[in-house]
Amino acid sequence: MSISSYFLGIDQGTTQTTAIVVDEVGRIVDQRSEQVPIQFPAPGQVEQDPYAILESVRAVTAPLVAEYPIAAAGFDNQGETFVLWDRQTGEPLTPAIVWQDKRGETVCQELADKVNADWLHRKTGLLLDSYFVAPKLRYMLQTNPQLNDLARQDRLLLGTTETWVLWQLSQGRLHVTDPSTASRTLLFDINNLAWDDELLTLFDIPPSLLPEVVPSSGYVGDVDFGAGVNTPLYALLVDQQAALFGQACFAPGDMKCTLGTGSFLLMNTGHQPYDDAEGLLATVAWQLPNVTSYALDGGVFVAGAAVQWLVEGLHLLPDPASSSEAAFSSRHHDVVVVPALAGLAAPHWQTDVRGAMFGLDRGVTSDDIVRATLEGVAFRIHEVVNAMLAVAPYSPSGLKVDGGPSNNAYLMQFLADLLDMEILVSAAQEATAIGVANLAAHAIDHVSLDDLQAQWRAKTQYTPHISSSQRQMLLQRWQRALAGLRRFHSRIDY
C-alpha cells in the first residue's frame, strides 16, 4: 500500500518535546524527542527557559517536515505553563512559569474571601488555585513594575507554550490558543467559549495580553518549523485533552487515564459541562467546527513519582520497572500507603497533607511497602473515577490507560480489581502526540472519528478477578487510612 498523506503531532510537554509522524492509517512512522530543562530557583518556584522550549520544538520538527510531506500538523501544550513577552521586540520578559509553580498562592489567599467559589466553578469549571494561569499571572504583574507598565501600554503578550512558540515561528503573525487551553487559565468562560470581562477584572488582567481563541480543529496558519518548509497547522489542544482524543474517547462516558509523574483522568461528558461535580474540574475537551465537547477532569499529583521515590528516596528498588515483580512477591497484605507526597488533589483538594504508611510491624518487607505504594496509586485513581461516576450518568465498561506506569502489571491488575472494570492499556504510548496528529487529520476531512475509533488498539487488557466482598474490604481499609491521615494532620501545626 502506498502512503500519500502524513500528519505531524507535536507534544510540548513539561520535561520533553516529542514530535511524531503518523501515516494515513494511524501508524507512527517516525518520531523525535528533545529534553526541556527545568529550574527551581526558589522554594515553590518552577521555571523553564522560553528559548529552550522554542528550540526543542524546532529540533524535533525540522527533520520530520524536511523528510515527510506533511498534509497537516497539530500542536499540544503543557496547559497552565505560560510566558510573557514584548509585543514589539519578541523578547521574553519572564521565564516560562510552569504549571507546578506555587507563587500564585498569595493571590488565591488574597481573593478567597472576595470570590464565590460556586460562581467561579460554574463559569470556569475550575477552582481558585495557583495551579492555573491567572493567579500566577496576577502575581507577576503585581510584583514586577516593568511588566505592569508594559501591560498597561498594550506591549505585553501572554501565551501558553504553544502560543509562545507559534508567535515566534510565524514572526508574530499568530497569537493564538484554543478553547481547551484557554479553559485552564481561570480567565475563560467555558459556557460562552470566550475570555470573560468579570474574570479579567477579578484578576486585574488587561485583555490586550490575551491570544485569540480559535477552534481546536481547523486551519490556524502556515508555520515554518525550521526546515524552510511551510507546514499547515490544523489542530491545537492542551495535553490531557490531546490524550483523550488520542485514546479515541469520543462518546460521552468514555474515560482515559494518562499515567506519568501523576495520573490525569478525563471523562468525555458530551456537549455540556458538568459544573456541579464536587472535587472535580469541568473543562473543554475540544471545539470542532460545529460542536464543542467537554470533559470532567481529575488530576492526582503523584503516581509514577511515588515509585520513583521508592527507587531514589528509599532505595527499595533498583529501578521503577522492578516494582511490579516486587509487588507480586509481597506476602504481607495489611500495609496501606497513602502516597500523598504532594498533597491530595482531586477529589479532596487537600494540598497541605502529606503521605503516610499504616500497618507496619517487624514482618513487613520492602516488597510489602512497594506493593502498598502501587495499591495507593490505584486507590487514588479509584477515588477520581468513583467521583466521576457519581455525577455523570454513564456506565463505562472500561478505562483506557497510557503512559509509562501503564506497563506495570501489578498496578494495572489491582486497578481493574478495585474499579471492577476492564483496564485497556493503549498499544500506542505516545497517545498525546497521536491525539493532536489525529485531530489534524480529522480537521482536513481525511479521517473520520469512526475510522479513528477503529484504529485504536489495546496491547494488554486486565479484567477484575476479586469478589465484591474483597473489594469492599480493601476500600474500607483505605478509608480508615485516609481518616487516620486527616487526624494526624489536624494535630500538626506546620
Secondary structure, 3 states (H helix, E strand, C coil): CCCCCEEEEEEECCCEEEEEEEECCCCEEEEEEEECCCECCCCCCCEECHHHHHHHHHHHHHHHHHHCCEEEEEEEECCCCEEEEECCCCCECCCEECCCCCCCHHHHHHHHHHCCHHHHHHHHCCCCCCCCHHHHHHHHHHHCHHHHHHHHCCCEEEEEHHHHHHHHHCCCCCCEECHHHHCCCCCEECCCCEECHHHHHHHCCCHHHCCEECCCEEEEEEEECCCCCEEEEEEEEEHHHHHHHHCCCCCCCCEEEEECCCEEEEEEEECCCCCCCCCCEEEEEEECCCCEEEEEEEEECCCHHHHHHHHHCCCCCCCHHHHHHHHHHCCCCCCEEECCCCCECCCCCECCCCCEEECCCCCCCHHHHHHHHHHHHHHHHHHHHHHHHHHCCCCCCEEEEECHHHHCHHHHHHHHHHHCCEEEEECCCCHHHHHHHHHHHHHCCCCCHHHHHHHCCEEEEECCCCCHHHHHHHHHHHHHHHHHHHHHHHCCCC
